[in-house]
Structure formats: structure tokens, C-alpha cells
């Protein structure tokens, strides 16, 4: 087979079901080429053969291209807007159902439960957390983190919901973990879960092509209840929100019409 990036994308899709065509090509190819150069892999054909033969390297590469960067309370100004402006609009007596999409190692969904616990009883909080990378989902389910991961977490939540295990390890309390269900899901998959009050998807769509982002926005709208809110990252925005059935209500926040 011809040793080109195009052939690599086709074989990678056959191997993983992940369509690299939906990611910005210059960024993705640069990351892959850099990794190949670092490990002195001579070409794309050699690389795909390595991924097929070595599960450890396959898992490592999947984590590398899905860009798993996360921490508790990331971009605190956005969490303040969520708490002070957005949640009062959503608050009801029947609880709340949230989807944390591309949740990485679980920092975000657990942060969400902690914040929501100031507004709802824990038994009425349901967070559906998904990611494409099964390895990071396994870490998320464990609920164990480093000091670096939790350093931005407000003291009121850290004192109530984080247990120090020693040796720089911290565990999220079981009553918080019980509110989160972790599942693997690819945002490029046509099937989306439904009936959410809020969807949080931050700092992942910047790597998608405009066409792929458009498809995701449409499917997010279909997953939200009327009046539900989409919370995006600080580097992301919807240029024409009404095209997808949204209206902006604050920076990074969009309500479904």
C-alpha cells in the first residue's frame, strides 16, 4: 500500500472507527509526524503496523491524538458564570441531567457534580460523562488524582468532597462519584444520548473541521431539552447559533430555543 498520510487515515479508521478526516489536517498530521520522528518510525505503513501489533502503543497513541488535557475547575471565570448566571435559569425541583462530553480523566464531570450539589440534592444530580479514550475513562472511574489536578478546586469543595490518601494522591468521595456515569462515545458518531438540561463540551471542538463542528452542534441541539444550555470552551464559539436552534446567553453559553 502507498505510504501516505491518506492511506494512514483509511487504515486508522478501519482499525479504530475514528475518522481523522474530521480533524483539522495540518494540526493532526503535525502531531502524528512529530510522534513518528520522536520514535524514529520510518513511515505511516510502519506506524499503522505497530498500532495493530502493540496494544500498549495503540492506547498511548489514542491518548496522544485525543489531546487529554484537563484539571478541576479549569478556567474558573467560566465556572463563576455557570454558577451565578446559568444555573439559576435551569434550576427546578426535579433535579438536573448533564452531559460532560469529551470528559477526559473525569476532572470536569466531578467538578460539575460538586458545583451542582450547592443547588440540588446529590440524588437528583445525574452526569453522563463520555470520551473516546477508554484508558482515560478507566482513570476517571477510579476518582484518584494528583495535587496538580485538584489545585484549582475551591476550598469549600475540596474540604467536603476530596480525601487525601497520602503520597500526593487524592480521592473524590464516593457520594460524588456515584452521580457520574462514564461511557465511551465518539462525537463523530451519528448517535447521541438525549434529554439533557445541559451539555458541557470544552476545548475539543477546536481540533475539528468546520464541517465536523457543524454536525456536532446540530446533534447537541437534538440532545438538549428546550431551554437547555450548551457550555463551550473559551477558544470556541458558534458563529451563527440560530442556524442550530441556539441563542447566546453569555460568553461560551448557548440556550436551545
C-alpha positions in Angstrom: 0.0 0.0 0.0 1.2 3.5 -0.8 2.9 5.0 2.3 1.0 8.3 2.6 -1.0 10.2 5.2 -4.2 9.5 3.2 -3.6 5.7 3.4 -2.8 6.0 7.1 -6.1 7.7 7.7 -8.0 5.0 5.9 -6.2 2.2 7.8 -6.6 4.0 11.1 -10.3 4.3 10.5 -10.6 0.6 9.8 -8.6 -0.1 13.0 -10.3 2.3 15.4 -13.5 3.7 13.8 -12.1 7.2 14.3 -12.3 9.4 11.2 -9.2 11.6 11.2 -10.7 13.5 8.2 -13.0 15.3 10.7 -9.9 16.8 12.5 -8.0 19.8 11.2 -5.4 18.1 8.9 -2.5 20.4 9.5 -2.7 20.1 13.3 -3.3 16.4 13.3 -0.7 15.5 10.7 1.9 17.6 12.6 1.2 15.8 15.8 1.5 12.4 14.2 4.6 13.3 12.2 6.2 14.6 15.4 5.5 11.4 17.3 6.8 9.3 14.5 10.0 11.3 14.3 10.5 11.1 18.1 10.2 7.3 18.0 12.2 7.0 14.7 9.3 5.3 12.9 10.2 5.4 9.1 6.8 5.8 7.6 3.0 5.6 8.0 2.8 2.0 7.0 5.3 1.0 9.7 3.4 3.1 12.2 0.0 1.5 11.5 1.5 -1.9 11.7 2.9 -1.0 15.1 -0.5 0.1 16.3 -2.1 -3.1 15.1 0.5 -5.3 16.8 1.1 -3.5 20.2 -2.0 -2.6 22.3 0.1 -0.6 24.7 1.4 1.7 22.0 -2.1 1.8 20.4 -3.6 3.0 23.7 -0.8 5.5 24.2 -1.3 6.9 20.7 -5.0 7.2 21.1 -4.5 9.2 24.2 -1.9 11.4 22.4 -4.2 12.3 19.5 -7.3 12.9 21.6 -5.3 15.6 23.5 -6.4 14.7 27.1 -5.7 17.9 29.0 -7.9 18.5 32.0 -8.0 19.8 35.6 -10.6 20.5 38.2 -12.3 23.9 37.8 -10.4 24.7 34.6 -11.0 28.4 33.6 -12.5 29.5 36.9 -14.2 32.6 35.4 -16.4 30.3 33.3 -17.4 28.3 36.4 -18.4 31.6 38.1 -20.7 32.5 35.2 -22.1 29.0 35.2 -22.9 29.2 39.0 -24.1 32.8 39.1 -25.9 33.3 35.8 -26.7 30.0 34.1 -27.7 27.6 36.9 -30.5 29.9 38.3 -32.1 29.7 34.8 -32.0 25.9 34.9 -32.9 25.2 38.5 -36.0 23.1 39.0 -37.5 20.7 41.5 -37.0 17.5 39.5 -33.2 17.5 39.5 -30.8 18.0 36.6 -29.3 15.8 33.9 -25.9 16.9 32.4 -23.7 15.5 29.7 -20.0 16.1 30.0 -18.8 15.3 26.5 -15.1 14.6 25.9 -14.7 14.4 29.6 -11.1 13.1 29.6 -9.9 12.0 33.0 -13.1 13.0 34.8 -12.0 16.3 36.3 -14.8 18.2 34.7 -17.8 15.9 35.5 -16.7 15.6 39.1 -16.4 19.4 39.3 -19.9 19.7 37.8 -21.4 17.5 40.5 -19.7 19.4 43.2 -21.0 22.7 41.9 -24.5 21.3 41.3 -24.5 19.9 44.9 -24.9 23.5 46.1 -28.2 23.7 44.2 -29.6 20.1 44.2 -29.6 17.1 46.4 -26.9 14.7 45.2 -29.6 12.0 44.5 -31.1 14.4 41.9 -27.9 15.0 40.0 -27.1 12.8 37.0 -24.0 13.4 35.0 -23.4 11.4 31.8 -19.6 11.6 31.1 -18.2 10.4 27.8 -14.9 10.2 26.0 -13.4 8.4 23.0 -10.4 7.1 25.0 -11.1 4.1 27.2 -7.9 4.4 29.1 -8.8 7.9 30.4 -12.3 6.7 31.3 -10.7 4.0 33.4 -8.7 6.6 35.3 -11.8 8.8 35.6 -13.8 6.0 37.2 -11.1 5.5 39.8 -11.6 9.0 41.1 -7.9 9.4 42.1 -5.9 12.5 41.3 -2.7 14.4 42.0 -2.3 17.6 43.8 -1.7 19.4 40.5 -5.1 18.2 39.1 -7.1 19.5 42.1 -5.1 22.6 42.9 -7.8 25.0 41.3 -10.7 23.4 43.1 -12.4 25.8 45.5 -11.7 25.1 49.2 -15.3 24.5 50.0 -15.5 21.6 47.7 -12.0 20.3 48.4 -12.8 20.1 52.1 -16.2 18.4 51.6 -15.5 16.0 48.8 -11.8 15.2 48.5 -10.0 12.7 50.6 -6.2 12.8 51.0 -4.8 9.3 50.5 -1.1 10.3 51.1 1.9 10.3 48.8 0.3 13.1 46.8 -2.8 11.2 45.9 -6.4 12.4 46.4 -9.7 10.6 46.0 -13.0 12.1 45.1 -15.6 11.0 47.7 -17.9 8.1 46.8 -21.1 10.2 47.1 -19.8 12.5 44.3 -18.6 9.6 42.1 -22.0 7.9 42.3 -23.6 10.8 40.5 -21.4 10.2 37.3 -21.8 7.5 34.7 -18.8 7.1 32.4 -19.3 5.7 28.9 -17.1 5.7 25.7 -18.5 7.8 22.9 -17.1 9.4 19.8 -18.5 12.8 19.0 -18.3 11.9 15.3 -20.7 9.0 15.9 -24.2 9.8 14.5 -25.9 8.5 17.6 -26.1 10.9 20.6 -27.7 10.4 24.0 -30.8 12.5 24.6 -32.8 14.6 27.1 -30.2 16.8 28.8 -30.7 20.0 30.7 -27.1 21.0 29.9 -24.2 19.8 27.8 -20.6 20.7 28.6 -18.1 20.3 25.8 -15.0 22.4 26.2 -11.7 22.6 24.4 -12.1 19.7 22.0 -14.1 21.1 19.0 -11.2 23.5 18.2 -9.5 20.4 16.7 -12.4 19.6 14.4 -13.0 20.8 10.8 -15.8 23.4 10.3 -18.0 20.7 8.7 -17.5 18.3 11.7 -18.2 21.1 14.2 -21.4 22.0 12.4 -22.6 18.4 12.6 -21.8 18.2 16.3 -23.7 21.5 17.1 -26.7 20.1 15.3 -26.6 16.9 17.3 -26.0 18.7 20.5 -29.2 20.7 19.9 -31.0 17.4 19.4 -29.7 16.1 22.7 -30.9 19.1 24.7 -34.3 19.8 26.1 -35.9 23.0 25.1 -34.3 25.7 27.2 -31.3 23.5 27.8 -27.8 25.0 27.8 -24.6 24.2 25.8 -21.4 25.2 27.6 -18.4 25.5 25.3 -14.7 26.3 25.9 -13.0 29.7 25.9 -11.5 29.2 22.5 -14.7 28.0 20.9 -17.9 29.8 19.7 -20.9 29.3 17.4 -20.8 31.9 14.7 -24.4 31.5 13.7 -26.1 30.0 16.7 -29.7 30.4 15.3 -28.7 28.0 12.4 -28.6 25.3 15.1 -31.5 26.4 17.2 -29.4 28.2 19.8 -29.3 31.7 21.2 -26.3 33.1 23.1 -27.0 33.9 26.7 -23.4 34.7 27.9 -19.8 34.1 26.8 -19.5 30.4 25.9 -23.1 29.6 26.9 -26.0 28.9 24.4 -29.6 28.2 25.1 -31.7 25.8 23.0 -34.7 27.7 21.6 
